[in-house]
């Protein structure tokens, strides 16, 4: 914040940059979830952005899967800390990776691995409710691009 | 994971890399916390690594401060998704940024801003309980460097 900042981006530019980032091949997403007792969990996993949903593949026995199945909510971060896309999302559905070939095909098109090559994985399909994007402190204002599941721009 | 992987690092190398990363000037940390209702929260903030504690400065009214004051626990991530240091930490103490000059001096030595220039900030001093470090899938084994607050290497 002591550095000289670029001009803040327009909402339209932020949305375009956000959609481009979410569709980046072999990109990862930080997935934060909470237990019923309020214990936070956080892991990086591969991301696929499919039909405006964030799709991840995790072991069905993982803490991320268990937290999400129970609470139905996650907070996602994509990008480096000073060019972030933050997404509050709800679990739309969970499906074994071998039981949805169309989703698996979409996932492997973007991600750099195929979870069908492993045992016990499920796709979690996360529907964004709020999307925010900012780079530095001067982009905190105007950071909300989607609210209550509706794009504002 | 389809790429050719480097050889997994030794535990000693991972610990040295971890300590070097945590002490990097102007580095950020992802801070995941949970509400009492299990709602996850996640934000990137500046990190200072002081006397084996992760120190962050946040607004006292922020969700991160409120969650941490209530639950006393956070999960931290430093580094990019494919060279991560993950830290499960507990809140050791919270202090107004204007009330601890020694801590503030240590913080501004590493971080690239001074929270005393803003209003209403507190330092949260987080004591690591578990530290893990990995780059790619072949470093998942052996990723735990600290357990129950004790370095294993």
Interface residues (C-beta under 8 A of the other chain):
Chain A: X1 X2 X3 X28 X30 X32 X33 X34 X35 X36 X37 X38 X39 X40 X41 X42 X43 X44 X67 X70 X71 X73 X74 X75 X76 X77 X80 X81 X82 X84 X86 X112 X113
Chain B: X1 X2 X3 X28 X29 X30 X32 X33 X34 X35 X36 X37 X38 X39 X40 X41 X42 X43 X44 X67 X70 X71 X73 X74 X75 X76 X77 X80 X81 X82 X84 X86 X112 X113
